[in-house]
């Protein structure tokens, strides 16, 4: 699961060398905002060589490319196309551009003889992108969508706040669209890397809205976000009891059944299964109730 996706500037060799020790589920090697125009060529070459030399299965490797209007998009793809690349993270995404991105990716994959298709995680960071979220979610190649709160706030001419109330609508819209399409909903980064309390509250809000993970801009944010998205012991205990009761009901050929006086049916069982999946639990035996 993509609970944490850490941005690493593509022009920082030292950070790239340590990418596998930070504990993130995925690494986004950044060729866009983190890299000055004068360093684009060098960063592109560095990231390309890094991807091709990668020997580990985890973390997942993604690259935030420069968008089509920049004039650097196709050069980025030529440099980074390889089987180690899981997906590109595409900035300021819109429906029409993503159709063209899909077409170009197909040509690049053929030219480089890749064994699997390159996925896309579009960043929704404009008012137009929010309006098009539902259409974008069903486009080819999508593995998820990422909310870009800073650029979206700038586009809307509003201020970002610690509490994030200004993002309530785009968060909800993106989360619902991703859930309907069966793809990951990745929340915007939290900008203050020194505010662990604010980060925890922000990540919990994202999880409560249905997000499956959050983008990260500093390694010290990873543990806090993982804590926010991991179910607590009481949730896990409840989920295990539901699954055990469901197994017992199935033996009796029951559909809906009762647990602690509450009706349990397929949607509730599905929620319990999701909790155990997020917690990484495969042993579903009922455990003792947490204190």
N, C-alpha and C positions, 0 to 999 in steps of 0.2 A: 504493500500500500504506500501511496505517496503522501505520508503525513508531514514530512519536512522536505522541502526542496531548497537547497542552499545556493544562492548566487555567488559565484566566484569570478572576479574580473579576469578576462582572457589574456591580459597582459601582465599577470603576476605569477611568474614561475614558482616562487616559494609557496604560495597558497595552493597552486595546482599540485605540487608534490605531496601535500598533506591532505588532499581531498578525501582519501579513503579512511582517514582516522577521525574525522569530525563526528561521525555517527548519523549523518543525514541519510534519508532514504534515497535521495537523488541529488545530483550536482548539476546546476545550470551554469555552464561556462559562458560568460557574457561577452559578446562581441559588439553589443549595442551601446547603451548609455554609459557603461563603465569604462569605455575605451574612447579616447580622444581621436579625432579624425586623422591626426598625424601618425597615430599608432595602429590604425586598423589593419594594415598589411602585416605588420609584425605579429599582432595578436592572432590574426587569422592563421598564419603559418604555425604559430606556437600551439594553438588549440588543435589544429589538424594533426600535427605530429603527436600530441598528447593522446588524442583519441585512438590513433592507430597503434600506439604502444601500450594501451591499457590491457592488462592481463586478468583483472578480477571480474567476478560476476556482479558484485555490488560495490558501491552504490550505482544506481542507474545514472547514465550520462546523457545530458541534454545540452543543447546550445541555444542561447538567445541570439538570433541572427539580426542583422539589420533589415528593415522592411524594404519592400520593392521600391518605394519612392526614393530611397536613399541612393540607389545606384550601386550598392555594395552587395545586394542580396545574392545574386548568382555567383559572385566570387566567393562569398562565404560558403555556399553549398559545395562548390567545387573543392574547397579546401578541407571541409569536414566530413564529406560523404564517405562513410565506411560502416561496417557491420557493428561496430561498437556504439555507434550513435543510435540512441533509442528514439529521440524526437527532437524537433526544433521547437523553440518557444518563440512565437511570432508576435511582434509588438504592434500595438494600435490596430488590432484586427478588425476587419470588416468582411462581409460576405463575398463581395466581388473579388477582392484581393486574394482571399483564401482559395477560391476556385483556380486562380492563376498560379498560386503557390503549389497547389496539388498537381497541376499540369507540369510545372517545372521540375518538381520532385520526381515525378515519374520518368522524365527524360534523364535526370541525373542518376537515378537508380539503375537504369538500363546501361548508361554509359560506364558506370563504375562496377557493374556486375554484382550488385548487392544481393545478399541472400534473404533479406527481409525488408519490408517497406519502412520508411522513416515516418514516424508519427508526427502529429502537430499538437501543440498546446498553445492556442491563441491567448493573447493577453487582452482582456476587455478593459480598455482604459480611455474610452471616449463616450460621450452621450450617444453617438450613433452606434457604437459597439454594444451598449446596453440595450438599445432598442432592437438590435438585430440578434440578441443573444439566443433566442429560441431557434432562429434559422441556422445560426452558426453551429449550434450544438449537434446538429445532424449531418454536418458536412463530412466528407471522407477523411480518414486518417486520424480523427480527433481521439486523443487519449484523456483529455480533460480541458478545462478552461481555467485561466488564472485571472483574478481581479487585480487590476492595477490602480490602486487607490490614489496615489499621488497625481498621476497624469489625469485621471478622471476628475479629481477635484479641481485641477487647473482648468480643464476643459469646461467644467460647470461654473467656474469662477466662484468657488466656495473654499472655505478653509478646512483643512484636516484638523480633527480634534482627537484628544487622547481617548475619549469615549467612543468615537466612531459613529455617532448617530447619523451623520450626513451620508454614510454608506449603507444605511439599512435597506433602502430600496434596491440598489444594484446588487447587494449581497444576496438578498432574497431571490431576486430574479435569476441571477446566475446559478444559485444553488438548485432552484426548482428545475431549470432547464437541464442542468447536468444530471440530476437524478432521473428525469424523464428519459434522457438519452442513454443512461447507463454509463456515464463517464465521470471522471474525478472532478470535484469542485475544489479549487485551490484558492485560499484566501490571500488577500494582499499582505505584503510585509508590514511589520510594525516598525516604524522608523527609529524610535528611541532605543538604541541598543543597551542603554544603561538602566532602563526602567523595566525590571523583571516583573514587578507587580502589575504594571499596565499591560505588559505583553501577555501575562497569564489571563487577565480579564478579557483581553481582546481575542485571544485564541479560544477561550471558553464561549464567547459570544459567537464566534464563527462556527464552532462545533454545534451550538444550540440551533443554528440556522441550517444545519445540514451539510456543512462543508466537510470534506474528507481529509483536508490537510491545509498547510499554510506555507507560503514562501518565506525564506529566511535570508536575512542580509548579514548576519554575523554568527559564527559558530556558537557563541555563548547563548544564543536564543534557542538552540535545538532541544535541549533537555526540557526547558519550560514548555515548549509547544508539545512535545511528546507527552508530557504530564497532563496537559489540558485535553488532549485528544484520546488518551487512554482511559477506558472505563474504570470507575473506582470499584473497590472490592464489593460494595453493596450491589452495584449493577451487575457485576460478574456473578455473584451469588444468586441473584434473582434470575439471570439468564440461564444458569445451570439448572435451576429448579424447573424453569419452564421447559427446557429441552428434555429433562428427565421425565416430567409429567406428560409431555407430548409423546414420548416413546412408549410410555405405559398406556396412554389413550389409544395409540395406534394398534397396540396388541389387542385391545378390546374393540377395535373397529369403530372408535368414536371420532367424530369430527371435532366440533368445539367441546371444550371441557372446562371445568372450574378449578381454580387454584387460589387459595386464600379468599374464597368468596367472589372472585372476579372471573369473568369469562375469558377464556384463552382460545383464540382461533388463529388462522394462518398469518394475518398481519402481525400479531403479537409474537408468534413463533419466529417469524422472519426477523423481527427486531432483536429478539434474543440471540439468534444466530449471528446477526451483525455485530452485536456487542462482543461475543466470544471471538469473532474474527478479528475485530480491532484490537482485542487484548492479546491476540496471538495464541489463543488457547485451543488445543486440539483434544485434550482430555476433558470430556464434558461431564464427568462424574460429579454428582452433587457434593460440595465441600461444606465444612462447618460455616455457620453464619459469622461474618466479621463482627468484631466488637464495635 
